[in-house]
Amino acid sequence: MSVLVNKQSKIIVQGFTGTEGTFHATQMIEYGTQVVGGVTPGKGGSMHLDRPVFNTVADAVKATGANVSIIFVPPAFAADAIMEAAEAGIELVVCITEGIPVQDMVRAKNFLQGRKTRLVGPNCPGVITADECKVGIMPGFVFKAGRIGIVSKSGTLTYEAADQVAKAGLGISTAIGIGGDPIIGTPTKEAVELLMNDPETDGIVMIGEIGGSMEAEAAKWIKENGTKPVVGFIAGQTAPPGRRMGHAGAIIGGADDTAAAKMKIMAECGIHVVQSPADIGKKMAEVIKK
């Protein structure tokens, strides 16, 4: 058992026939992911990458039984795409799109309240269960199957951590790239909780960055409920206060938003904090062997 996605997951691609959708759907199919079709309004009835194209998500779900959707739709239409997938009963929506207006995301997040749909992202690399299913844009070859889960705000650092964990002889169960926007579907704490409750995950790598309070909330939850070792890292240690760095959500608003403050809270909550991303794999191997 893994979390969120596995061999049985049936995936549709929203924005299937666009450049990004085509490129990443091809990679997902090559990884062995069950991509059952895609959605491009106006192109329903045609075929693309040997898969059927539908005009709406509802049509795609009806015809294929899809339960997961990945979104490669331009920012102006992405929130509507999220809501359309939820309306059609999709259980997991992974939104890759960067630059969705905050107001649109507020609307989409409210729309998801009380529905069974879980959103991962936006502005994220996606979710991968090593050697089983890749719903995202991460380089699949980096993720070797194992028993370490990853939760990360940063796409690049997700791959870096996975590579190090693999090189330390451990491997990955599921990696969840939660996204770096101010408003996201699955915050750090929820993603950590999923992995903490997964019987096939023995340890967790938690990668955060400056801005917001998600890492502190997750750390406090881990202190009270954690049953597995967690290795933590915070990106943006040299970022000046008040300046946005990279991700839209990575802006230091107060004293608790800094990398130093977050790392202090995490260490106090029993997380094994590393100062450099280069030490993630080594530290995880150390704490797992204890």
N, C-alpha and C positions, 0 to 999 in steps of 0.2 A: 504493500500500500504506500502511496505517495500522497502529497497534498495537491489539491486543485486540478492537476492534469495527469493522465496516464495513458497507457496503450489503448484503452477503450474510448478515450475522449474523441468526439466527432467535432471537427473544427470547420467553421466557415470564415471566409475572409471578406470583410466589408471594405470596399475599395479594391476589389479583386483584380480588375483589369488595368489599374493604374500602374505606373512604373514601380513604385515602392511595393505595392501589393503583389505584383507579379514576381519581382525579385525575391522577396522574403517568403512568399508562398512556395516558390520553387525550392528554396533552401529547407523549408519545413517539411516538404514532401520527401526530399532527399534524406532527411534525418529519420524518416519513418513515421512521421506524424500523419494521423488520419485526417487529411484535409478533404472534406466531402463536397465542397462547392464554394461559391462566392456570391457576393451581391454587388452589382453595379446597376443603378436605376437606368432603365432604357435599353439594357443589353440582355434582359431576361430571355431565356430560350436559346442563347448561344452557348458555345463551349469555350473554355479557356484552360490551358494546361491539362487537357483531358478531363476537366471537371465542369459540371453544369454551372451556368451563371443565372442568377435570379434577380428580379426587380426589387424584391423586398426581403427582409429577414424572415418575416412570417412565412413567405413562400418557401424559402430555403429550409426552414425548420420543418415545415410540413412534408417536404419532399425527401429530406435527408435524415431527419431525426437529430440534427446537430444540437449539441448542448454547450458548445464553447464558440465564442466569436472573437476575432482579432480585428482591430480597426486601423486601417491606413487611409483615413479620410481627411481632407484638408481641415485646418483649424476652424474655419467658419461653420462647417457642417458636422464636426465631430461629436458635439454634445447631442445633437439630434440623432446621430448614429448610435450613441450609447443608449439613449432612451428607446429607440426603435428595437434594439436587441433585447432590452429588458421587457418591453411590451410583448415581444414574441416568445418570452419565456426562457431565453438563454440563461443558463446557470452561472457561467463565468464569462465576463467581457474583459478582454485585455485591450486597452487603448494605448497605442504607440504614439499617436499624434502629439506634437509639441506645439505650444503657443495657443492653446484654446483660451479664449477670453474667460477671466475669472467668473464673470457674471453668468456665462453659459454653464460653467461647471457647478455653480451654486444651484442652478435650475436642475441640472442633471442629477446632482447628489440628492436633492429633495425628492425628485421623481423616483429614485431608487428606494427611498424609505419604505419599509414594510413589504418590499418585494423580495423574491428568493434570489435575485441576481446579485452576484458579487462582482464588483468592478476592481480591476488592477490597473493602475495608471490614473491619469494619462501621463504622457512624457516619460515613458518607462521602456525598458528593454524587453519586458514580458516575463513569462514563467517557463521554466524548463524542468522536466523530470528526466534526469540523465539516462540516456540510452532508450528512452521510451517515447517522449513527446516534447516537442519544442513549439511553444506558442509565443513567438517573439522574434527579435532581430539579433539575438546573441550568437556568437560563433559556436556552433554545436560541438565541434571537435574538442573544445577545451573542457567540456563537462564529462568527466568519467563517473560512472555509477559508483555510489558508495553510500555512506550513512551520515553525511554532514549536510545540514540545511543552511541556505544562505538567504538573508533578508537584506536588501540594499536599496538605498535611495539613488545610488550612482550606477549607471550601466557599466561603464568601463571598469569600475572597481569590483563589480560582480564577477566579471570575467577574470580579473586579476586574482581575486580570492579563490575562485574555482580552480584556476591553474595551480595556485600554490597548495591548496588542499589536496589536489590530485598528486602533485609532486611529493607531498609529504606522505603519500601512500594511503590516503583516506578515501577520497572520492565524494561525490555529491548525491544526496537523495533528491531534493527539489530546491531550486533557486528561484526566489521571487524578487523581481525588480519592481519596487513599489512606485517609483517615479519621483521626480523632484519638483513638482508643482505645489503651490500653496494649498490647493484642494485636490485631494486624491481619494480614490475609492477604498483602498485597504491600507490603513496606517501601520506603522512599524509594529505596534503592540499586537494587532490582530494577526499579522503575518507570523510573528514570533509564536503566538499562541497556537496557530495551526501546526507549526513544526514541533512545538513542545508536546503536543498531543499525538504526534505521528509515531507509531511504534517502530517505524523503520528509520527514524532519525535519532542519532546518538549525541549529536552536538550541534550548536548553531553559531554561525558567523553573522553578526549584526553590524552593518555598515551604515553610518549616518553621515550627516553633514550639518554645517552651521544653519541656524534659522529654525524657528518653530520649537515645539516642545515634545515632538513625537518620541524621540529617543529617551527622554527623561521618563515619560509615561510608561514606555516599554520596560525600562530598567526597573522602575518601581514594581511593575507587575511581575517581572522575573524574580525580584527579591522575595516577593510573597508567594509566588506559585511555581517558580522554576524547579525543574527536576533534572535538567541536563546542563552541562557546561556551555557557557556562551562566551565567545571571543568577540570583542567590540573594537571598532575603529571609527573615528570621526574625521571626515575630510574638511579642509578649510581652516587649518590651524593658524595660517598666517593672514587670514582675511581681515581687512580693516572694518570696524563697526560701521553700519549704515550703508555699506556698498553691496549691491547684489553681485554674487559671484556665480557665474554659470547658470545654475537652475533658478527659475523664477522664485522658488521657495527659499533659496539660500541667501537670506539677508538677515544680519544680526539686528534684532529689534531691541533687545534688552540684555542685561548681564548674563541671564541664563541661556541665551542663544549661542554663546561663543563655544568654540571647540573645547577650550579648557574647562568651562563650566559643565558641559555635557560629559566629558571624559571623567570628571571628578564624581558626578552623580552616578555614572555607570560603574565606576570602581567601587564606590560606597555600597552599591547594590549587589556586589559579588561577581560582576562581569570582569573577565580577564581582558583589560584594555591594552592595546598595543599603540605605540607612538607613531609607527610607520606601517603603511600597508604591506611593506616587504616582509613583515613579521607574522602575518596572519596565519599562514600554513604551519609554520614552525610552532607557534603558540598553541594552535589547535591540537597538533600532534602531542605536544607536551601534556596538555590538560586531559586529553582523552586517555592517555596511557596511565594516568595517576590512579 
